[in-house]
Amino acid sequence: MRSLWRISALLASAAVALAGCGQTKINDGEEQTTTVNRTEEKVDEEKVRLEALDPSAYGNVEGLNLEAGTYISVIGKASGGDFWDKVKEGAEKAVSDINEALGYKGEDRVRMVYSGPSEAGDVDEQVNILDEELARYPQAVGISIIDSQSGDVQFDLAAENGISVVTYDSLSNYQNVMAKISTDNDAAGAEAADHLAETMGDKGEVLIFAHDSRSLTTQERMDGFAQKMQTDHPGITVGNTYYLDELEELKQTIADEINGGTYAREGQEAAPIEDEGNRVAAEDISDEEAMDYIFAKNPDATAIYGTSGEAVMAAVENTQRLEKEDMSIVGFDATEEEAQALEDGLVEGLIAQNPYGMGYATVVACSRAILEIGNEAEVDSGYIWITADNMEDPEVAAMLY
């Protein structure tokens, strides 16, 4: 499977355009557009993103002769945000292509609804959304799982009712999933390790900022990174891992250490706090103080690897706040904020995923499952390494989200 987009090949076949358009929310595959000002030439972004998919059959709707009125539900880990908006956009385009190919209009149109938790990463809300969608009896569901241990009961219910399940981005170990569409996270993590090792001169200590402690995605990205460092860059120590969804637990640890006299806030001296009325509680610790603690406990760290855009930006914001300008940072995603940090020299490089391709391929996989024409067990959505040196190349800029 391809793990790195062959941009030069894609560029050779990509069409050049002078203007682009953004898409508004839809739920029936019918695209509505609003003008976006773009004055510079760009490659055909859709073509580049879809040609990154492997197998290539997941980048088109040929042979997907769905019945009129077919309903597909796509569920993400959030209702919005740079990454998830691109997933939705790709899914909408696939449905639009299906309707155009089949000549469906009005009530005959194949429909797709994208939904996700209002707060990114809310497991309970995602499970509730899945319950609600199953109650609408879609022909198929595509879902990015927040917690790899959740959803099995709902998946069993889907199977009992003939509803096909496809997972994308963040996967599940559930046995009856019809297809899995994702980045090759292990390979991408290894790629990030190689580039970071070069920046570090093959020596030093790197911390891991992980976006959550529950998804298979996080574990794969950490495993690929750590294994590559261990085998090919033994001079680099992979230090502690900090999960952004476990900051509250970390705050309790900090409070306990302050009360026990083994740690002190900046400007204070460490000493046991005996008076119950003066003891520090976890809720008294701010997010910034939690980050202060991380850096205080890891004075030898010279680099940070972030497993998502959120994790990368947490590293950027706090190293800047603490004036740790020499800290090297790499990680996943290519959001607008991250791209700016890359341009400003605050990040060494980023693994840009293909959320648009994921959304498109998810609808294709759902359609194939509905039609019982067979699916690949795994679909590689592709990734590319982006740096300040190549981010303005049109074919690379097409991957930013």
N, C-alpha and C positions, 0 to 999 in steps of 0.2 A: 504494500500500500504506500502511496505517496505521502510523505510527511512534510515536504517543503514545496511550495508552489514554484513551478518553473516559469518565472515571470518573463524571461526573455522570449520563450516560446509563445506565451500568451500575448505579449506585446506585439509580436510579429503578425498576429491574426486579429488584434483588437481594432475596432473602429475608432476614429477620432471624432469627437464632438466639441461644440463650442458652448453649449448651454445644457443645464440639467434641470431636473424638477424634483421636488420633494413630495412625498405621498402623505395624505391624511388618513385617519383611521377608517377602515372599512370592515364589513363583516360578510360580504358576499362575493369577494374577489373582483369587484368593479372598482378600478382605480380612479381616484380623483387627484388632480395635481394642482400645485400652487407653484408659481415661479420662484426660483432661487437664483440670485445673481451670481454668475460665474463667468469670468472674463477670460480665463486661461484655458488652453486646450487640455482635454483629458481623454483618457482611454475609455472605452465602453466598460464601465464598472461592472455592470451585470454580467457581461461576457466573461470577464476575468474571474469573477467570484464563482460563477457556475462551472467554468472549465477547471476550477481547482478541485471539484468533487471527484472522488474515486470510489466506486466505478462511475464513469461518465454518464451512465444511464440515469443517474439521479439528478442530472442537470437539465433535463428536458421532460416533457409530458407525453412523448410519443407512445401511443398504444394504451393510454389510460382512459378507456371508454367507460367512465363512470355513469351510473344511472342519473337521470335528471333529479335534482333536489337532494343529492347526497350531502350529508353534513359531516364535517370533520372538525374536531376540537383540538386546538393547540394550546398547551398550558406551559407557561414559563416560570422562572423563579422570581419574577417581578413583573408588574404591570407595565413598567416603562423604564427608561434609562437607555443610554447609548447602545449597549449590546442588545438588549431585548427589543428595542425599536427596530433594529436591523433584522432580528429573527422574524418579527412580525411582518416586516416589509417583504422579506423573501418568501414567507408563507403566502402572503396575499398575492404576490406575483405568480406563484405556481398555480393558485386557484384561478386567477385571471387567465393564465395561459390555457388551462384545461377548458374553461368556459368558451374561450375563443376558438379552440380547436374543435370543440363539439358543437359549436353554434348555439349554446344555451343562453337564453335570455329570460328576464323576469323571474317568475317562480321556479322555472326549470333550472336555474343556475345552481351549480355546486357551491355550497356555502362553507366558509371557514370562520370560526370565532377564535381569536387569540385572547387569553386571559392570564392573569397572574396576581400574586399577592400585592396589595398596595404598598406594603413594606417588604423590601427585598429580603428573601431568606426566611420568611414567616412560614414555618412548616405547617402549623395548624390551619392557617388560612389556605395554603395550597391544597391540603387534603380536603378541606371543605369545598373548594372550587372543583376538585376532581369529583367529589360526590355529586355536586350540582350538575356538572356536565354529563356524568353517567346517567343521571335521572332524565336527561333530554334525549337519551338513546342515540348518540352519534354513531355513524358507521365505524369510526376509528378515532383514537385519541393519540396525540403526540405530546409527550411531556418531558420536561427537564426536571429531574428529581432533586429537591433540596436535601432531603435526608434519605440516604440509601436504604435505611431500615424502615421507611414508611411506604405506604401505598399498596402493600401486598394484598391486603383484604379487598381493596378496591379493584385491583387487577384481577383477582379471582372472580369478582362480581362481573367485571367486564367480559371475561372469558365465558362465563355462564350465559351471558346475554349476546354472545356473538360479536362483541365489540373488540376490534383489533387494537393492540397497544404498541406504540413505537416510542422509544426514548431517544432524546437528543441532548447534546452538550453534557449534562450531568446524568449519568446512567444509573441503572438498577441491575441487581443480580437476579431479578425475577426471571424464571426460566421461560415463560411463555411470551416474552417480548418478541415482536415480529422482526424488528430491526433496530440497530443502535447507530445513531449518527453523531459523530463527535470529532474533535481534534484528537490526533494521536498524542495524548498528553504526556506519555512517557518519553517519546522521542522529542517533543517540544521542550520538556524539562531538561533533557540532556543537552539539547542545543543551547539553551540559556546558560547551562553550566559551562560549556566550552567557551562561550563568548565572555562570560564573567571571569573565568579563570585567566583569560588573556589580559583582561583589564587589570586584574589583581597581580599580574606577574607570577601566577601559579604559587602564590603564598598568601597566608593570612587566614582570617576567620570570617565566615559568612553566616548571618542569621536568616531564618526563614520567617516571613510574615505570611501566614496562611489565611485565606478569606473565611474558611469555616472548618469545623472539625467533623462534619457529618457526611460530606459528599465523597463519592469515589473519585470525582474530578480532582479534588484537592490532594488526595492520597497519591494518585497517579503522578501528578505534577511534582510532588515532593520526592517520590521514589525515583523517578527518572533523573531528577536533578542530583539527589544525594548519591545514587549509584554511579553516575558519570563522574562526579567529583572523586569518589572513592577509588575508582578504577583507573582514571586517566589523569587525575590532578591530586595526587596524594599529599602535596604540600599545602593544600587548602583544607582547613577544618570546617565541617558543617556543624555549626553550633546549635543553639537552642531554637526551637520552633515556637512561635507565638500565634495563637488563633484569635482572629478578631472577634469571633463570636463567644470567646471565653474571657473577655476583658473583665466582666463582673467577678468571675472567680479569681482572676489575678488581683483585682482590687481588694478582695478579702485577704489574700496572701500578704499584700502590702500593708494593710491595716494591722494584721497580726504581727508582722515584723516591726512595725512602728511601735505598737503597744509593748512588744517584748524587748525593745531596745536594740534590735539588730539592724535596723534601717531607719534613716531619718530623711525627712523632706529637705529640699534644698534650703540652705540657710539655717537649719536646725541641727542640733547635736543628738546623736542616738542615745537614748536612755529609757529604761523601762517606765511605763506609765502605770502607776499603782492606783491612782484615783479613778474610780469607775466613771465619774462624771466627765473626766478629761480624755477618756479612751477614744481612739479613732475607730469609726465604723466604715465598712466598705463603701457605703453611699457618700462618705465624706471625701473619697478619693476621686479626683477628676480624671477624664480620659488622658489629658496631658500629663498628669502626675503618673498615670500608669505607664505611659511611654517613657517618662523620665526614669522610672524604675528599670525598665527594660534596658535602656542604654547604660544606666549606672551599674547594672549587674553584668554587663558584657563590654567591659572597657577595651578589650582587644579586637572587637569586631571592626572590620574595615569594609564590609559589604552587606547588602540585604537583597534577598530574592523574594519577590512578591508573587503569589499565585493567582492574583486577579488585579483588575484595575483599582479596586478599592484598597487592596493591600499595598500596591505600588504607591498610590497617592498618600497612604498613611506613612509610608517610609519617607517619601519626599517631604511632606509637610513637617514632619517631626525632626528630620535631619536639618532642615532649614531653620526651624525654630531654635534648635539647640546648636546651630552654627557648626555642624559637622560636615563641612563642605567636601572633605576628602572621602566621604562614604560613597562607594560605588553601588548603584542600584540598577537591577534588571528585573523583568517580570513579564506577566501576561497582560494581554489586551492592548488596545490602541484607541482609547477614548480621546475626546477632545482635550481634556485636562492632561492626560498622559502625553499626548502629542506636543502640547505646549511645554511640558516639563522636559521632553526630549529635545525640543528645539532650544530650550534655555540651558541645556547642558547639565540638567539635574538628574537625568536618567541616561544610562549607557546604551540601552537597547530594549526592545519590546518584542514579545511574541504576539503578533497580530493574528487573531483567529478569523474565522469566516462565518459570522452569525447569519448573514444574508443567505449564504449557501446552506447553512444548517436548516433555516426555516423552509427554504425551497425543497430541500431533500426530504424533510420531514413530511411535507404534504405528498411528495411523490411516493415515499415509503408507505404512508397511510393508504394511498390510492392503490398501490400494488397489493397491499394486504387485503383490502376490501375486495379486489378483483381476483384474489387467490392466484396471482401470476408469479409469485415467488419474490423473495427479497434476499439481498445479501445480509448476512448476519451483522456485519459491521460496514459502515460507510465512513470513509475518511473525508472530513470536510476541509482539511488543509490548514496550513499556517505559514507565516513568513516572518523572518527576522527583520525588524525595522530599526534603523539608526538615524541619527541626525544627518548622516551623509547621504542616505538614500531616500529619506522620507518625502522629498519633494519630487522625486521621479513620478511621473503621472501614473504609471502602472503600480507603483507602491502606494502612492497617496490614495488610490482607489480602495485600499484595504482599511483605511482609517474609519473609525466609527465613533 
